[in-house]
C-alpha cells in the first residue's frame, strides 16, 4: 500500500509540475525523477524567484571559475562544475516549484525564465572569453550568439504551435550542462583542448539551429495554409 501511495504521489506531482511543457531530451526521465524527488524537500522560505536567482548565481560561479583559471591555474575550472550544478538546481526547480505549490504565474515566470537563461549564458560565455587565448575568443561570442538563436527558436515555436519546448531534439539545457562540465574536465587534464572542444560544440549548435529553423519555417508555412 505504501509503495502504491508513493507511485500515486509521484504521478500526481509529475502531472502537476510538468504539464505546461514538452520535453524530448535524453535525460528527461532521470531529470524529472530528480525534480519530483527534490520538490517536497525545498524549504518553505525558498521561493521560485529565489531559486531563479540561485540558478543565475550558479552561472556566475562558472564565470568565476573561468576567471580564476585564466589568472591562476586551470584547475580552478573544476569549480565551474559546481556552478553548473547550482545553475541546474535553480533553473530546473524554480518554475516547477511554483506549479508544485499551486502558485504559478505563467507569463511572469515564462518571461523571468528566459531573461535569467540569457543572463546565465552571457556570464558563462564572457567567462570563457576571458579564459580563451587571442583569436580563439571569437568562439565565446559565437557560442553566446548561437545559444541566443536557440532561445529565439524556442519562443517562435511556442508562438506557432502553442507548445513550449526548451529542447532541440535529444539535447536540452541539462545535456548542454553535462557537455560543458566534460569540456572543463578535459581542459584541466589536457590544457588547450577547450579551444577545439568549444569550437566543435559551436559547430554542432549551428547545425542544430539551422535544422530547427528550417523545421520552424515549415511549421509556420503549414499554419498559414491551414488558416487561409
C-alpha positions as CSV (number, residue, x, y, z in Angstrom):
1,X,0.0,0.0,0.0
2,X,2.8,2.4,0.9
3,X,4.5,1.7,-2.4
4,X,1.3,2.4,-4.3
5,X,0.9,5.7,-2.4
6,X,4.4,6.7,-3.4
7,X,3.7,5.9,-7.0
8,X,0.5,7.9,-6.9
9,X,2.3,10.8,-5.2
10,X,5.0,10.7,-7.9
11,X,2.4,10.7,-10.7
12,X,0.4,13.5,-9.1
13,X,3.4,15.7,-8.6
14,X,4.7,15.0,-12.1
15,X,1.4,15.7,-13.7
16,X,1.0,19.0,-11.8
17,X,4.5,20.3,-12.4
18,X,5.3,19.2,-16.0
19,X,2.0,19.6,-17.8
20,X,3.0,23.0,-19.2
21,X,5.9,21.9,-21.4
22,X,7.1,19.2,-23.7
23,X,10.4,17.6,-23.1
24,X,12.3,15.4,-25.6
25,X,15.8,15.4,-24.2
26,X,17.8,12.2,-23.4
27,X,17.9,12.8,-19.7
28,X,14.2,13.6,-19.5
29,X,13.1,10.7,-17.2
30,X,16.1,10.9,-14.9
31,X,15.8,14.7,-14.6
32,X,12.0,14.5,-13.9
33,X,12.5,11.9,-11.2
34,X,15.2,14.1,-9.6
35,X,13.0,17.2,-9.7
36,X,9.9,15.3,-8.3
37,X,12.1,13.9,-5.5
38,X,13.5,17.4,-4.6
39,X,10.3,19.5,-4.8
40,X,8.8,18.3,-1.5
41,X,12.1,18.9,0.2
42,X,12.5,22.5,-0.7
43,X,12.2,24.7,2.5
44,X,9.1,26.9,2.6
45,X,11.2,30.1,2.9
46,X,12.7,29.4,-0.6
47,X,10.5,30.9,-3.3
48,X,10.6,30.2,-7.0
49,X,12.1,33.6,-7.6
50,X,14.9,32.9,-5.1
51,X,15.6,29.6,-7.0
52,X,15.8,31.6,-10.2
53,X,18.4,33.9,-8.5
54,X,20.3,30.9,-7.3
55,X,20.4,29.5,-10.8
56,X,21.8,32.7,-12.1
57,X,24.4,32.8,-9.3
58,X,25.4,29.3,-10.5
59,X,26.2,30.7,-13.9
60,X,28.2,33.5,-12.1
61,X,30.1,30.7,-10.4
62,X,31.1,29.3,-13.8
63,X,32.2,32.8,-14.8
64,X,34.4,33.0,-11.7
65,X,35.9,29.6,-12.4
66,X,37.0,30.8,-15.9
67,X,38.5,34.0,-14.4
68,X,40.4,32.0,-11.8
69,X,41.5,29.5,-14.4
70,X,42.8,32.3,-16.6
71,X,44.8,34.2,-13.9
72,X,45.9,31.4,-11.7
73,X,45.7,27.7,-12.7
74,X,43.2,25.9,-14.9
75,X,42.5,23.5,-12.0
76,X,40.0,26.2,-10.9
77,X,37.9,25.3,-13.9
78,X,36.6,22.3,-11.9
79,X,34.7,24.9,-9.7
80,X,32.6,25.5,-12.8
81,X,31.1,22.0,-12.5
82,X,29.8,23.1,-9.1
83,X,28.4,26.2,-10.7
84,X,26.7,24.2,-13.4
85,X,25.1,22.0,-10.7
86,X,23.8,25.1,-8.9
87,X,22.5,26.5,-12.1
88,X,20.7,23.3,-12.9
89,X,19.2,23.2,-9.4
90,X,17.8,26.8,-9.5
91,X,16.8,26.7,-13.2
92,X,15.1,23.4,-13.1
93,X,13.3,23.8,-9.8
94,X,12.1,27.4,-9.9
95,X,9.1,27.1,-12.3
96,X,8.4,23.5,-11.2
97,X,8.2,24.7,-7.5
98,X,5.6,27.3,-8.4
99,X,3.4,24.6,-10.0
100,X,4.0,22.2,-7.2
101,X,2.9,24.8,-4.6
102,X,0.0,25.8,-6.9
103,X,1.2,29.4,-7.2
104,X,2.2,29.6,-10.8
105,X,2.5,32.9,-12.6
106,X,2.6,31.5,-16.1
107,X,3.6,34.6,-18.1
108,X,5.7,36.3,-15.4
109,X,7.5,33.0,-14.9
110,X,8.0,32.5,-18.6
111,X,9.5,35.9,-19.1
112,X,11.7,35.7,-16.0
113,X,13.0,32.3,-17.0
114,X,14.0,33.5,-20.5
115,X,15.7,36.6,-19.1
116,X,17.6,34.5,-16.4
117,X,18.7,32.0,-19.1
118,X,20.1,34.7,-21.3
119,X,21.9,36.4,-18.4
120,X,23.3,33.0,-17.4
121,X,24.6,32.0,-20.8
122,X,26.2,35.5,-21.2
123,X,28.0,35.1,-17.9
124,X,29.4,31.7,-19.0
125,X,30.3,32.9,-22.4
126,X,32.0,36.0,-21.0
127,X,33.9,33.9,-18.6
128,X,35.2,31.7,-21.4
129,X,36.1,34.9,-23.4
130,X,38.4,35.9,-20.5
131,X,39.9,32.4,-20.3
132,X,40.3,31.9,-24.1
133,X,43.6,33.0,-25.8
134,X,43.9,35.6,-28.5
135,X,41.8,35.0,-31.6
136,X,40.0,31.9,-30.1
137,X,37.9,34.4,-28.1
138,X,35.6,34.6,-31.1
139,X,34.3,31.2,-30.2
140,X,32.9,32.6,-27.0
141,X,31.0,35.2,-28.9
142,X,29.8,32.6,-31.4
143,X,28.6,30.3,-28.6
144,X,26.5,33.0,-26.9
145,X,25.1,34.1,-30.2
146,X,24.1,30.6,-31.2
147,X,22.6,29.9,-27.8
148,X,20.6,33.1,-28.2
149,X,19.4,31.9,-31.6
150,X,18.2,28.6,-30.0
151,X,16.2,30.7,-27.4
152,X,14.6,32.6,-30.2
153,X,13.7,29.4,-32.0
154,X,12.0,28.0,-28.9
155,X,9.9,31.2,-28.4
156,X,8.9,31.2,-32.1
157,X,8.0,27.5,-31.9
158,X,5.8,28.3,-28.9
159,X,4.1,31.1,-30.7
160,X,3.4,29.0,-33.8
161,X,2.5,25.6,-32.1
162,X,1.3,26.8,-28.7
163,X,3.5,24.0,-27.3
164,X,6.5,25.1,-25.2
165,X,9.7,23.0,-25.6
166,X,13.2,24.0,-24.5
167,X,14.9,21.1,-26.2
168,X,16.4,20.6,-29.6
169,X,15.6,17.0,-30.3
170,X,17.5,14.8,-27.8
171,X,19.6,17.7,-26.5
172,X,18.3,20.2,-23.9
173,X,19.9,22.6,-21.3
174,X,20.7,19.7,-19.0
175,X,22.6,17.8,-21.6
176,X,24.4,21.0,-22.5
177,X,25.5,21.5,-18.9
178,X,26.9,17.9,-18.9
179,X,28.8,18.6,-22.1
180,X,30.3,21.9,-20.7
181,X,31.3,20.1,-17.5
182,X,33.0,17.4,-19.5
183,X,34.8,20.0,-21.6
184,X,36.0,21.7,-18.3
185,X,37.4,18.3,-17.0
186,X,39.2,17.6,-20.3
187,X,40.7,21.1,-20.3
188,X,42.1,20.6,-16.9
189,X,43.6,17.2,-18.0
190,X,44.8,18.4,-21.4
191,X,45.4,22.2,-21.4
192,X,44.4,23.9,-24.6
193,X,41.8,21.2,-25.6
194,X,39.0,23.6,-24.8
195,X,39.6,25.6,-27.9
196,X,38.9,22.6,-30.1
197,X,36.0,21.2,-28.0
198,X,34.3,24.6,-27.7
199,X,34.7,25.1,-31.5
200,X,33.2,21.7,-32.1
201,X,30.1,22.3,-29.8
202,X,29.7,25.7,-31.6
203,X,29.6,24.0,-34.9
204,X,27.1,21.4,-33.6
205,X,24.9,24.2,-32.2
206,X,25.0,25.9,-35.6
207,X,23.9,22.8,-37.4
208,X,21.1,22.1,-34.8
209,X,19.8,25.7,-35.0
210,X,19.8,25.6,-38.8
211,X,17.8,22.4,-38.9
212,X,15.4,23.6,-36.2
213,X,15.0,26.9,-38.1
214,X,14.1,25.1,-41.3
215,X,11.6,23.0,-39.4
216,X,10.1,26.1,-37.8
217,X,9.6,27.8,-41.2
218,X,7.8,24.7,-42.4
219,X,5.5,24.8,-39.3
220,X,4.9,28.5,-40.0
221,X,4.1,27.8,-43.6
222,X,1.7,24.9,-42.7
223,X,-0.1,27.1,-40.1
224,X,-0.5,29.9,-42.7
225,X,-2.0,27.4,-45.2
226,X,-4.4,25.9,-42.6
227,X,-5.6,29.4,-41.6
228,X,-6.2,30.6,-45.1
